[in-house]
Amino acid sequence: MHRPAPFAALLGLTRAASAIGDFRVQNDFCARVKGASDEVPVTYEDPATKEKTVRGTADGRKACLHHCLTCTATQAIVTGLGARALGIRVHPGAAAAALALSFGTHCIADRRVPGHGVLEKLADKTGKTNFYKLASHGMNGAFHLDDSWHHGWETVAALVATSKATDR
């Protein structure tokens, strides 16, 4: 099988699935709490009951893990069904490796504990601190740096997934 076509297909499917997982599947609790720590807790207000609770490190880690698991599951389902529909046979080991890479890098990026998160530290080291902190003019720098991180790693994951791809 000529690799560019399945690579492009899987990259498109993975990117779409990631956006679905991040913006449609992720619940409000995970979105708000996944960066919580004991040093920088998050006060979460339940939208239904209006009850407020303070969330720390344990809740932040659980929320981030839950989000990354549901996002990776979304990628597996969408990419698997899409590959099948397109007649691409993805090697199970390559698919598992690609999903593990996506899961791990997603956890690294989304555990954005203020002052300690990997993306914030990378922004500081690469001169992007001001962009990372930008939250005006219709822009959110942290969001864009997070998204570009995911795009990059999803590209690597698509390369891994198509390493042994064949026609159905």
VMD Tcl script that builds the backbone (N, CA, C; Angstrom):
set m [mol new atoms 504]
animate dup $m
set s [atomselect $m all]
$s set {name element resname resid chain x y z} {
  {N N MET 1 A 0.851 -1.178 0.000}
  {CA C MET 1 A 0.000 0.000 0.000}
  {C C MET 1 A 0.893 1.235 0.000}
  {N N HIS 2 A 0.531 2.206 -0.795}
  {CA C HIS 2 A 1.242 3.479 -0.840}
  {C C HIS 2 A 0.852 4.279 0.396}
  {N N ARG 3 A 1.810 4.652 1.231}
  {CA C ARG 3 A 1.517 5.212 2.561}
  {C C ARG 3 A 0.934 6.615 2.614}
  {N N PRO 4 A 1.207 7.518 1.693}
  {CA C PRO 4 A 0.670 8.883 1.867}
  {C C PRO 4 A -0.853 8.954 1.974}
  {N N ALA 5 A -1.567 8.170 1.195}
  {CA C ALA 5 A -3.037 8.241 1.230}
  {C C ALA 5 A -3.605 7.766 2.571}
  {N N PRO 6 A -3.192 6.593 3.082}
  {CA C PRO 6 A -3.731 6.193 4.387}
  {C C PRO 6 A -3.271 7.128 5.508}
  {N N PHE 7 A -2.052 7.650 5.400}
  {CA C PHE 7 A -1.583 8.610 6.401}
  {C C PHE 7 A -2.489 9.833 6.427}
  {N N ALA 8 A -2.764 10.393 5.263}
  {CA C ALA 8 A -3.612 11.586 5.189}
  {C C ALA 8 A -5.013 11.282 5.716}
  {N N ALA 9 A -5.544 10.114 5.357}
  {CA C ALA 9 A -6.879 9.731 5.818}
  {C C ALA 9 A -6.909 9.578 7.337}
  {N N LEU 10 A -5.931 8.863 7.885}
  {CA C LEU 10 A -5.918 8.654 9.339}
  {C C LEU 10 A -5.641 9.946 10.093}
  {N N LEU 11 A -4.813 10.805 9.546}
  {CA C LEU 11 A -4.564 12.090 10.197}
  {C C LEU 11 A -5.849 12.915 10.245}
  {N N GLY 12 A -6.573 12.960 9.138}
  {CA C GLY 12 A -7.838 13.695 9.108}
  {C C GLY 12 A -8.858 13.116 10.074}
  {N N LEU 13 A -8.956 11.798 10.100}
  {CA C LEU 13 A -9.885 11.137 11.020}
  {C C LEU 13 A -9.492 11.374 12.478}
  {N N THR 14 A -8.203 11.269 12.756}
  {CA C THR 14 A -7.714 11.473 14.123}
  {C C THR 14 A -7.938 12.908 14.578}
  {N N ARG 15 A -7.677 13.872 13.696}
  {CA C ARG 15 A -7.847 15.284 14.043}
  {C C ARG 15 A -9.322 15.580 14.316}
  {N N ALA 16 A -10.190 15.068 13.463}
  {CA C ALA 16 A -11.628 15.284 13.666}
  {C C ALA 16 A -12.079 14.637 14.967}
  {N N ALA 17 A -11.620 13.408 15.218}
  {CA C ALA 17 A -12.002 12.702 16.439}
  {C C ALA 17 A -11.495 13.424 17.685}
  {N N SER 18 A -10.304 13.980 17.602}
  {CA C SER 18 A -9.754 14.714 18.739}
  {C C SER 18 A -10.590 15.953 19.043}
  {N N ALA 19 A -10.997 16.666 18.001}
  {CA C ALA 19 A -11.844 17.849 18.201}
  {C C ALA 19 A -13.186 17.446 18.809}
  {N N ILE 20 A -13.748 16.332 18.350}
  {CA C ILE 20 A -15.004 15.839 18.917}
  {C C ILE 20 A -14.794 15.480 20.388}
  {N N GLY 21 A -13.710 14.780 20.682}
  {CA C GLY 21 A -13.421 14.390 22.055}
  {C C GLY 21 A -13.173 15.578 22.972}
  {N N ASP 22 A -12.452 16.582 22.446}
  {CA C ASP 22 A -12.131 17.761 23.255}
  {C C ASP 22 A -13.327 18.680 23.474}
  {N N PHE 23 A -14.155 18.851 22.450}
  {CA C PHE 23 A -15.190 19.883 22.531}
  {C C PHE 23 A -16.617 19.354 22.652}
  {N N ARG 24 A -16.860 18.119 22.270}
  {CA C ARG 24 A -18.215 17.560 22.356}
  {C C ARG 24 A -18.341 16.518 23.457}
  {N N VAL 25 A -17.330 15.670 23.606}
  {CA C VAL 25 A -17.407 14.573 24.570}
  {C C VAL 25 A -16.970 15.032 25.967}
  {N N GLN 26 A -15.950 15.870 26.041}
  {CA C GLN 26 A -15.452 16.320 27.342}
  {C C GLN 26 A -16.562 17.027 28.115}
  {N N ASN 27 A -16.760 16.626 29.366}
  {CA C ASN 27 A -17.810 17.261 30.154}
  {C C ASN 27 A -17.280 18.522 30.843}
  {N N ASP 28 A -18.209 19.299 31.358}
  {CA C ASP 28 A -17.877 20.572 31.991}
  {C C ASP 28 A -16.950 20.374 33.189}
  {N N PHE 29 A -17.212 19.343 33.979}
  {CA C PHE 29 A -16.393 19.091 35.165}
  {C C PHE 29 A -14.934 18.877 34.776}
  {N N CYS 30 A -14.688 17.993 33.811}
  {CA C CYS 30 A -13.309 17.725 33.395}
  {C C CYS 30 A -12.652 18.974 32.824}
  {N N ALA 31 A -13.373 19.705 32.003}
  {CA C ALA 31 A -12.814 20.908 31.386}
  {C C ALA 31 A -12.364 21.917 32.435}
  {N N ARG 32 A -13.120 22.042 33.487}
  {CA C ARG 32 A -12.807 23.048 34.510}
  {C C ARG 32 A -11.838 22.563 35.590}
  {N N VAL 33 A -11.834 21.273 35.869}
  {CA C VAL 33 A -11.095 20.769 37.028}
  {C C VAL 33 A -9.762 20.107 36.650}
  {N N LYS 34 A -9.549 19.716 35.410}
  {CA C LYS 34 A -8.366 18.925 35.043}
  {C C LYS 34 A -7.028 19.595 35.352}
  {N N GLY 35 A -7.005 20.889 35.572}
  {CA C GLY 35 A -5.773 21.574 35.940}
  {C C GLY 35 A -5.685 21.909 37.415}
  {N N ALA 36 A -6.609 21.420 38.215}
  {CA C ALA 36 A -6.635 21.747 39.641}
  {C C ALA 36 A -5.482 21.093 40.392}
  {N N SER 37 A -4.994 21.794 41.404}
  {CA C SER 37 A -3.971 21.242 42.295}
  {C C SER 37 A -4.261 21.738 43.707}
  {N N ASP 38 A -3.604 21.120 44.666}
  {CA C ASP 38 A -3.779 21.570 46.052}
  {C C ASP 38 A -3.232 22.986 46.223}
  {N N GLU 39 A -2.176 23.324 45.471}
  {CA C GLU 39 A -1.581 24.664 45.536}
  {C C GLU 39 A -2.457 25.711 44.849}
  {N N VAL 40 A -3.095 25.299 43.754}
  {CA C VAL 40 A -3.977 26.193 42.995}
  {C C VAL 40 A -5.299 25.458 42.779}
  {N N PRO 41 A -6.143 25.398 43.824}
  {CA C PRO 41 A -7.408 24.658 43.694}
  {C C PRO 41 A -8.394 25.368 42.766}
  {N N VAL 42 A -9.363 24.605 42.325}
  {CA C VAL 42 A -10.418 25.119 41.455}
  {C C VAL 42 A -11.738 25.010 42.214}
  {N N THR 43 A -12.501 26.081 42.220}
  {CA C THR 43 A -13.847 26.021 42.780}
  {C C THR 43 A -14.785 25.676 41.637}
  {N N TYR 44 A -15.415 24.515 41.750}
  {CA C TYR 44 A -16.319 24.046 40.704}
  {C C TYR 44 A -17.757 24.232 41.157}
  {N N GLU 45 A -18.552 24.847 40.291}
  {CA C GLU 45 A -19.977 25.009 40.568}
  {C C GLU 45 A -20.762 24.068 39.673}
  {N N ASP 46 A -21.464 23.146 40.274}
  {CA C ASP 46 A -22.283 22.203 39.527}
  {C C ASP 46 A -23.367 22.979 38.798}
  {N N PRO 47 A -23.457 22.829 37.465}
  {CA C PRO 47 A -24.442 23.610 36.715}
  {C C PRO 47 A -25.893 23.298 37.081}
  {N N ALA 48 A -26.165 22.086 37.521}
  {CA C ALA 48 A -27.542 21.699 37.853}
  {C C ALA 48 A -27.937 22.140 39.259}
  {N N THR 49 A -27.066 21.882 40.236}
  {CA C THR 49 A -27.422 22.158 41.629}
  {C C THR 49 A -26.904 23.499 42.131}
  {N N LYS 50 A -25.978 24.076 41.404}
  {CA C LYS 50 A -25.303 25.333 41.793}
  {C C LYS 50 A -24.434 25.154 43.048}
  {N N GLU 51 A -24.228 23.912 43.477}
  {CA C GLU 51 A -23.371 23.634 44.623}
  {C C GLU 51 A -21.917 23.867 44.231}
  {N N LYS 52 A -21.189 24.569 45.097}
  {CA C LYS 52 A -19.780 24.849 44.850}
  {C C LYS 52 A -18.914 23.935 45.712}
  {N N THR 53 A -17.888 23.351 45.085}
  {CA C THR 53 A -16.926 22.518 45.794}
  {C C THR 53 A -15.528 22.924 45.375}
  {N N VAL 54 A -14.592 22.823 46.302}
  {CA C VAL 54 A -13.196 23.145 46.007}
  {C C VAL 54 A -12.487 21.851 45.641}
  {N N ARG 55 A -11.804 21.870 44.501}
  {CA C ARG 55 A -11.147 20.677 43.966}
  {C C ARG 55 A -9.645 20.882 43.914}
  {N N GLY 56 A -8.894 19.843 44.328}
  {CA C GLY 56 A -7.440 19.918 44.357}
  {C C GLY 56 A -6.778 18.916 43.440}
  {N N THR 57 A -5.568 18.519 43.815}
  {CA C THR 57 A -4.725 17.671 42.969}
  {C C THR 57 A -5.390 16.354 42.582}
  {N N ALA 58 A -5.918 15.626 43.544}
  {CA C ALA 58 A -6.505 14.315 43.243}
  {C C ALA 58 A -7.655 14.451 42.245}
  {N N ASP 59 A -8.525 15.441 42.465}
  {CA C ASP 59 A -9.640 15.649 41.538}
  {C C ASP 59 A -9.141 16.105 40.170}
  {N N GLY 60 A -8.115 16.947 40.138}
  {CA C GLY 60 A -7.549 17.411 38.876}
  {C C GLY 60 A -6.978 16.264 38.062}
  {N N ARG 61 A -6.250 15.386 38.734}
  {CA C ARG 61 A -5.666 14.223 38.032}
  {C C ARG 61 A -6.757 13.303 37.506}
  {N N LYS 62 A -7.779 13.043 38.334}
  {CA C LYS 62 A -8.883 12.173 37.902}
  {C C LYS 62 A -9.633 12.781 36.717}
  {N N ALA 63 A -9.891 14.083 36.776}
  {CA C ALA 63 A -10.611 14.751 35.684}
  {C C ALA 63 A -9.795 14.705 34.400}
  {N N CYS 64 A -8.493 14.930 34.515}
  {CA C CYS 64 A -7.633 14.894 33.328}
  {C C CYS 64 A -7.583 13.475 32.750}
  {N N LEU 65 A -7.440 12.487 33.613}
  {CA C LEU 65 A -7.417 11.091 33.168}
  {C C LEU 65 A -8.728 10.715 32.485}
  {N N HIS 66 A -9.845 11.076 33.094}
  {CA C HIS 66 A -11.156 10.773 32.508}
  {C C HIS 66 A -11.276 11.416 31.126}
  {N N HIS 67 A -10.907 12.685 31.025}
  {CA C HIS 67 A -10.985 13.378 29.736}
  {C C HIS 67 A -10.095 12.709 28.694}
  {N N CYS 68 A -8.864 12.400 29.060}
  {CA C CYS 68 A -7.935 11.807 28.081}
  {C C CYS 68 A -8.393 10.413 27.653}
  {N N LEU 69 A -8.981 9.660 28.572}
  {CA C LEU 69 A -9.524 8.341 28.212}
  {C C LEU 69 A -10.699 8.462 27.246}
  {N N THR 70 A -11.620 9.387 27.517}
  {CA C THR 70 A -12.775 9.527 26.619}
  {C C THR 70 A -12.349 10.103 25.268}
  {N N CYS 71 A -11.374 10.990 25.269}
  {CA C CYS 71 A -10.891 11.551 24.003}
  {C C CYS 71 A -10.191 10.470 23.166}
  {N N THR 72 A -9.375 9.641 23.821}
  {CA C THR 72 A -8.681 8.566 23.114}
  {C C THR 72 A -9.676 7.512 22.624}
  {N N ALA 73 A -10.682 7.217 23.415}
  {CA C ALA 73 A -11.717 6.270 22.976}
  {C C ALA 73 A -12.454 6.818 21.757}
  {N N THR 74 A -12.726 8.113 21.770}
  {CA C THR 74 A -13.369 8.756 20.616}
  {C C THR 74 A -12.481 8.622 19.384}
  {N N GLN 75 A -11.186 8.854 19.556}
  {CA C GLN 75 A -10.253 8.700 18.434}
  {C C GLN 75 A -10.257 7.263 17.915}
  {N N ALA 76 A -10.241 6.292 18.827}
  {CA C ALA 76 A -10.228 4.882 18.419}
  {C C ALA 76 A -11.471 4.530 17.611}
  {N N ILE 77 A -12.625 4.966 18.087}
  {CA C ILE 77 A -13.886 4.639 17.409}
  {C C ILE 77 A -13.976 5.320 16.047}
  {N N VAL 78 A -13.765 6.638 16.021}
  {CA C VAL 78 A -13.895 7.390 14.764}
  {C C VAL 78 A -12.852 6.945 13.743}
  {N N THR 79 A -11.609 6.813 14.185}
  {CA C THR 79 A -10.544 6.424 13.261}
  {C C THR 79 A -10.726 4.979 12.804}
  {N N GLY 80 A -11.116 4.105 13.718}
  {CA C GLY 80 A -11.338 2.707 13.349}
  {C C GLY 80 A -12.463 2.544 12.342}
  {N N LEU 81 A -13.585 3.190 12.599}
  {CA C LEU 81 A -14.714 3.110 11.657}
  {C C LEU 81 A -14.375 3.778 10.333}
  {N N GLY 82 A -13.696 4.913 10.398}
  {CA C GLY 82 A -13.312 5.616 9.170}
  {C C GLY 82 A -12.343 4.806 8.331}
  {N N ALA 83 A -11.352 4.211 8.985}
  {CA C ALA 83 A -10.376 3.384 8.255}
  {C C ALA 83 A -11.079 2.204 7.597}
  {N N ARG 84 A -11.997 1.591 8.319}
  {CA C ARG 84 A -12.741 0.458 7.760}
  {C C ARG 84 A -13.555 0.896 6.544}
  {N N ALA 85 A -14.222 2.033 6.667}
  {CA C ALA 85 A -15.032 2.531 5.554}
  {C C ALA 85 A -14.170 2.872 4.337}
  {N N LEU 86 A -12.946 3.303 4.583}
  {CA C LEU 86 A -12.043 3.673 3.485}
  {C C LEU 86 A -11.233 2.486 2.959}
  {N N GLY 87 A -11.401 1.327 3.581}
  {CA C GLY 87 A -10.683 0.140 3.123}
  {C C GLY 87 A -9.232 0.093 3.564}
  {N N ILE 88 A -8.931 0.739 4.682}
  {CA C ILE 88 A -7.569 0.737 5.211}
  {C C ILE 88 A -7.511 -0.233 6.384}
  {N N ARG 89 A -6.596 -1.182 6.304}
  {CA C ARG 89 A -6.403 -2.127 7.404}
  {C C ARG 89 A -5.209 -1.626 8.219}
  {N N VAL 90 A -5.485 -1.251 9.446}
  {CA C VAL 90 A -4.435 -0.751 10.334}
  {C C VAL 90 A -3.982 -1.909 11.214}
  {N N HIS 91 A -2.689 -2.106 11.309}
  {CA C HIS 91 A -2.139 -3.171 12.148}
  {C C HIS 91 A -2.517 -2.886 13.600}
  {N N PRO 92 A -3.046 -3.882 14.323}
  {CA C PRO 92 A -3.491 -3.649 15.705}
  {C C PRO 92 A -2.390 -3.089 16.618}
  {N N GLY 93 A -1.174 -3.574 16.469}
  {CA C GLY 93 A -0.073 -3.069 17.299}
  {C C GLY 93 A 0.249 -1.621 16.988}
  {N N ALA 94 A 0.224 -1.277 15.711}
  {CA C ALA 94 A 0.486 0.110 15.303}
  {C C ALA 94 A -0.638 1.023 15.799}
  {N N ALA 95 A -1.879 0.539 15.717}
  {CA C ALA 95 A -3.015 1.327 16.210}
  {C C ALA 95 A -2.900 1.545 17.720}
  {N N ALA 96 A -2.558 0.495 18.450}
  {CA C ALA 96 A -2.414 0.610 19.903}
  {C C ALA 96 A -1.291 1.579 20.263}
  {N N ALA 97 A -0.179 1.500 19.551}
  {CA C ALA 97 A 0.946 2.406 19.818}
  {C C ALA 97 A 0.555 3.857 19.532}
  {N N ALA 98 A -0.165 4.082 18.435}
  {CA C ALA 98 A -0.596 5.433 18.071}
  {C C ALA 98 A -1.562 5.995 19.115}
  {N N LEU 99 A -2.503 5.162 19.566}
  {CA C LEU 99 A -3.457 5.612 20.585}
  {C C LEU 99 A -2.769 5.865 21.928}
  {N N ALA 100 A -1.789 5.042 22.268}
  {CA C ALA 100 A -1.040 5.251 23.512}
  {C C ALA 100 A -0.258 6.560 23.443}
  {N N LEU 101 A 0.338 6.844 22.299}
  {CA C LEU 101 A 1.062 8.101 22.116}
  {C C LEU 101 A 0.107 9.284 22.240}
  {N N SER 102 A -1.027 9.189 21.600}
  {CA C SER 102 A -2.013 10.259 21.664}
  {C C SER 102 A -2.508 10.457 23.098}
  {N N PHE 103 A -2.803 9.361 23.784}
  {CA C PHE 103 A -3.272 9.433 25.166}
  {C C PHE 103 A -2.229 10.090 26.072}
  {N N GLY 104 A -1.004 9.607 25.996}
  {CA C GLY 104 A 0.052 10.114 26.866}
  {C C GLY 104 A 0.347 11.588 26.647}
  {N N THR 105 A 0.447 11.985 25.391}
  {CA C THR 105 A 0.758 13.388 25.106}
  {C C THR 105 A -0.436 14.282 25.430}
  {N N HIS 106 A -1.636 13.742 25.333}
  {CA C HIS 106 A -2.827 14.511 25.692}
  {C C HIS 106 A -2.832 14.779 27.205}
  {N N CYS 107 A -2.499 13.753 27.981}
  {CA C CYS 107 A -2.421 13.917 29.439}
  {C C CYS 107 A -1.370 14.958 29.818}
  {N N ILE 108 A -0.230 14.911 29.160}
  {CA C ILE 108 A 0.848 15.864 29.445}
  {C C ILE 108 A 0.379 17.291 29.186}
  {N N ALA 109 A -0.293 17.500 28.068}
  {CA C ALA 109 A -0.712 18.856 27.703}
  {C C ALA 109 A -1.870 19.361 28.558}
  {N N ASP 110 A -2.821 18.501 28.847}
  {CA C ASP 110 A -4.056 18.962 29.488}
  {C C ASP 110 A -3.982 19.066 31.004}
  {N N ARG 111 A -2.946 18.595 31.614}
  {CA C ARG 111 A -2.782 18.754 33.067}
  {C C ARG 111 A -2.074 20.093 33.296}
  {N N ARG 112 A -2.801 21.171 32.987}
  {CA C ARG 112 A -2.229 22.522 33.004}
  {C C ARG 112 A -2.337 23.157 34.394}
  {N N VAL 113 A -1.541 22.681 35.308}
  {CA C VAL 113 A -1.482 23.266 36.648}
  {C C VAL 113 A -0.718 24.584 36.524}
  {N N PRO 114 A -1.336 25.697 36.910}
  {CA C PRO 114 A -0.660 26.992 36.773}
  {C C PRO 114 A 0.732 26.994 37.409}
  {N N GLY 115 A 1.717 27.390 36.604}
  {CA C GLY 115 A 3.098 27.453 37.062}
  {C C GLY 115 A 3.858 26.147 36.962}
  {N N HIS 116 A 3.153 25.035 36.668}
  {CA C HIS 116 A 3.801 23.727 36.641}
  {C C HIS 116 A 3.535 22.922 35.368}
  {N N GLY 117 A 2.577 23.349 34.562}
  {CA C GLY 117 A 2.210 22.574 33.380}
  {C C GLY 117 A 3.298 22.576 32.316}
  {N N VAL 118 A 3.390 21.479 31.584}
  {CA C VAL 118 A 4.408 21.328 30.541}
  {C C VAL 118 A 4.265 22.404 29.467}
  {N N LEU 119 A 3.037 22.676 29.032}
  {CA C LEU 119 A 2.864 23.683 27.981}
  {C C LEU 119 A 3.300 25.063 28.441}
  {N N GLU 120 A 2.999 25.395 29.684}
  {CA C GLU 120 A 3.419 26.696 30.215}
  {C C GLU 120 A 4.942 26.765 30.303}
  {N N LYS 121 A 5.567 25.697 30.761}
  {CA C LYS 121 A 7.029 25.660 30.849}
  {C C LYS 121 A 7.667 25.748 29.461}
  {N N LEU 122 A 7.096 25.050 28.488}
  {CA C LEU 122 A 7.605 25.134 27.112}
  {C C LEU 122 A 7.441 26.549 26.553}
  {N N ALA 123 A 6.314 27.165 26.861}
  {CA C ALA 123 A 6.090 28.541 26.413}
  {C C ALA 123 A 7.148 29.466 27.004}
  {N N ASP 124 A 7.450 29.285 28.284}
  {CA C ASP 124 A 8.471 30.102 28.937}
  {C C ASP 124 A 9.843 29.905 28.284}
  {N N LYS 125 A 10.192 28.653 28.002}
  {CA C LYS 125 A 11.512 28.338 27.444}
  {C C LYS 125 A 11.663 28.773 25.990}
  {N N THR 126 A 10.551 28.915 25.281}
  {CA C THR 126 A 10.627 29.268 23.855}
  {C C THR 126 A 10.204 30.703 23.569}
  {N N GLY 127 A 10.100 31.508 24.616}
  {CA C GLY 127 A 9.760 32.914 24.422}
  {C C GLY 127 A 8.293 33.161 24.102}
  {N N LYS 128 A 7.429 32.226 24.454}
  {CA C LYS 128 A 5.997 32.344 24.153}
  {C C LYS 128 A 5.155 32.622 25.399}
  {N N THR 129 A 5.782 33.072 26.476}
  {CA C THR 129 A 5.059 33.308 27.734}
  {C C THR 129 A 3.905 34.277 27.539}
  {N N ASN 130 A 4.146 35.395 26.876}
  {CA C ASN 130 A 3.079 36.383 26.679}
  {C C ASN 130 A 1.947 35.811 25.840}
  {N N PHE 131 A 2.287 35.034 24.826}
  {CA C PHE 131 A 1.247 34.423 23.999}
  {C C PHE 131 A 0.460 33.400 24.819}
  {N N TYR 132 A 1.143 32.609 25.627}
  {CA C TYR 132 A 0.480 31.613 26.465}
  {C C TYR 132 A -0.544 32.283 27.385}
  {N N LYS 133 A -0.179 33.433 27.922}
  {CA C LYS 133 A -1.049 34.144 28.873}
  {C C LYS 133 A -2.103 35.017 28.191}
  {N N LEU 134 A -2.012 35.169 26.872}
  {CA C LEU 134 A -2.953 36.010 26.143}
  {C C LEU 134 A -4.372 35.472 26.279}
  {N N ALA 135 A -5.264 36.325 26.704}
  {CA C ALA 135 A -6.680 35.952 26.829}
  {C C ALA 135 A -7.525 37.191 26.553}
  {N N SER 136 A -7.296 37.789 25.401}
  {CA C SER 136 A -8.072 38.968 25.007}
  {C C SER 136 A -8.068 39.080 23.493}
  {N N HIS 137 A -8.764 40.048 22.984}
  {CA C HIS 137 A -8.865 40.281 21.534}
  {C C HIS 137 A -9.401 39.046 20.801}
  {N N GLY 138 A -10.239 38.264 21.481}
  {CA C GLY 138 A -10.792 37.061 20.869}
  {C C GLY 138 A -9.795 35.914 20.778}
  {N N MET 139 A -8.672 36.034 21.466}
  {CA C MET 139 A -7.627 35.009 21.404}
  {C C MET 139 A -7.436 34.376 22.778}
  {N N ASN 140 A -6.962 33.150 22.780}
  {CA C ASN 140 A -6.543 32.484 24.002}
  {C C ASN 140 A -5.278 31.721 23.646}
  {N N GLY 141 A -4.150 32.267 24.035}
  {CA C GLY 141 A -2.862 31.690 23.668}
  {C C GLY 141 A -2.660 30.288 24.191}
  {N N ALA 142 A -3.032 30.027 25.452}
  {CA C ALA 142 A -2.859 28.689 26.017}
  {C C ALA 142 A -3.642 27.661 25.203}
  {N N PHE 143 A -4.853 28.021 24.804}
  {CA C PHE 143 A -5.666 27.120 23.980}
  {C C PHE 143 A -4.968 26.814 22.655}
  {N N HIS 144 A -4.451 27.840 22.001}
  {CA C HIS 144 A -3.798 27.628 20.698}
  {C C HIS 144 A -2.507 26.828 20.832}
  {N N LEU 145 A -1.739 27.065 21.875}
  {CA C LEU 145 A -0.527 26.270 22.077}
  {C C LEU 145 A -0.885 24.831 22.414}
  {N N ASP 146 A -1.955 24.619 23.178}
  {CA C ASP 146 A -2.452 23.278 23.471}
  {C C ASP 146 A -2.868 22.578 22.179}
  {N N ASP 147 A -3.616 23.269 21.359}
  {CA C ASP 147 A -4.117 22.685 20.117}
  {C C ASP 147 A -2.964 22.338 19.165}
  {N N SER 148 A -1.973 23.213 19.080}
  {CA C SER 148 A -0.843 22.918 18.187}
  {C C SER 148 A -0.037 21.734 18.709}
  {N N TRP 149 A 0.052 21.581 20.026}
  {CA C TRP 149 A 0.702 20.408 20.634}
  {C C TRP 149 A -0.034 19.142 20.184}
  {N N HIS 150 A -1.359 19.156 20.311}
  {CA C HIS 150 A -2.149 17.988 19.916}
  {C C HIS 150 A -1.992 17.693 18.421}
  {N N HIS 151 A -2.052 18.724 17.603}
  {CA C HIS 151 A -1.903 18.520 16.155}
  {C C HIS 151 A -0.573 17.843 15.838}
  {N N GLY 152 A 0.484 18.322 16.444}
  {CA C GLY 152 A 1.807 17.750 16.185}
  {C C GLY 152 A 1.891 16.292 16.575}
  {N N TRP 153 A 1.426 15.969 17.769}
  {CA C TRP 153 A 1.499 14.588 18.237}
  {C C TRP 153 A 0.528 13.679 17.486}
  {N N GLU 154 A -0.615 14.210 17.062}
  {CA C GLU 154 A -1.539 13.400 16.254}
  {C C GLU 154 A -0.932 13.075 14.894}
  {N N THR 155 A -0.117 13.974 14.384}
  {CA C THR 155 A 0.588 13.702 13.124}
  {C C THR 155 A 1.563 12.546 13.317}
  {N N VAL 156 A 2.314 12.572 14.408}
  {CA C VAL 156 A 3.232 11.469 14.710}
  {C C VAL 156 A 2.435 10.172 14.913}
  {N N ALA 157 A 1.325 10.255 15.633}
  {CA C ALA 157 A 0.495 9.068 15.867}
  {C C ALA 157 A -0.040 8.501 14.547}
  {N N ALA 158 A -0.431 9.367 13.615}
  {CA C ALA 158 A -0.911 8.883 12.313}
  {C C ALA 158 A 0.223 8.197 11.545}
  {N N LEU 159 A 1.433 8.720 11.653}
  {CA C LEU 159 A 2.588 8.050 11.031}
  {C C LEU 159 A 2.797 6.670 11.638}
  {N N VAL 160 A 2.688 6.581 12.960}
  {CA C VAL 160 A 2.847 5.296 13.639}
  {C C VAL 160 A 1.735 4.339 13.205}
  {N N ALA 161 A 0.504 4.812 13.192}
  {CA C ALA 161 A -0.638 3.964 12.848}
  {C C ALA 161 A -0.554 3.420 11.433}
  {N N THR 162 A 0.013 4.176 10.517}
  {CA C THR 162 A 0.073 3.709 9.116}
  {C C THR 162 A 1.365 2.991 8.795}
  {N N SER 163 A 2.206 2.751 9.804}
  {CA C SER 163 A 3.497 2.102 9.533}
  {C C SER 163 A 3.349 0.719 8.922}
  {N N LYS 164 A 2.276 0.021 9.242}
  {CA C LYS 164 A 2.057 -1.328 8.686}
  {C C LYS 164 A 0.683 -1.457 8.048}
  {N N ALA 165 A 0.126 -0.337 7.606}
  {CA C ALA 165 A -1.224 -0.354 7.017}
  {C C ALA 165 A -1.234 -1.078 5.683}
  {N N THR 166 A -2.351 -1.747 5.412}
  {CA C THR 166 A -2.546 -2.437 4.139}
  {C C THR 166 A -3.968 -2.177 3.650}
  {N N ASP 167 A -4.219 -2.584 2.404}
  {CA C ASP 167 A -5.593 -2.496 1.882}
  {C C ASP 167 A -6.431 -3.614 2.480}
  {N N ARG 168 A -7.718 -3.357 2.620}
  {CA C ARG 168 A -8.630 -4.404 3.102}
  {C C ARG 168 A -8.948 -5.331 1.969}
}
mol reanalyze $m
mol bondsrecalc $m
mol representation Tube
mol addrep $m
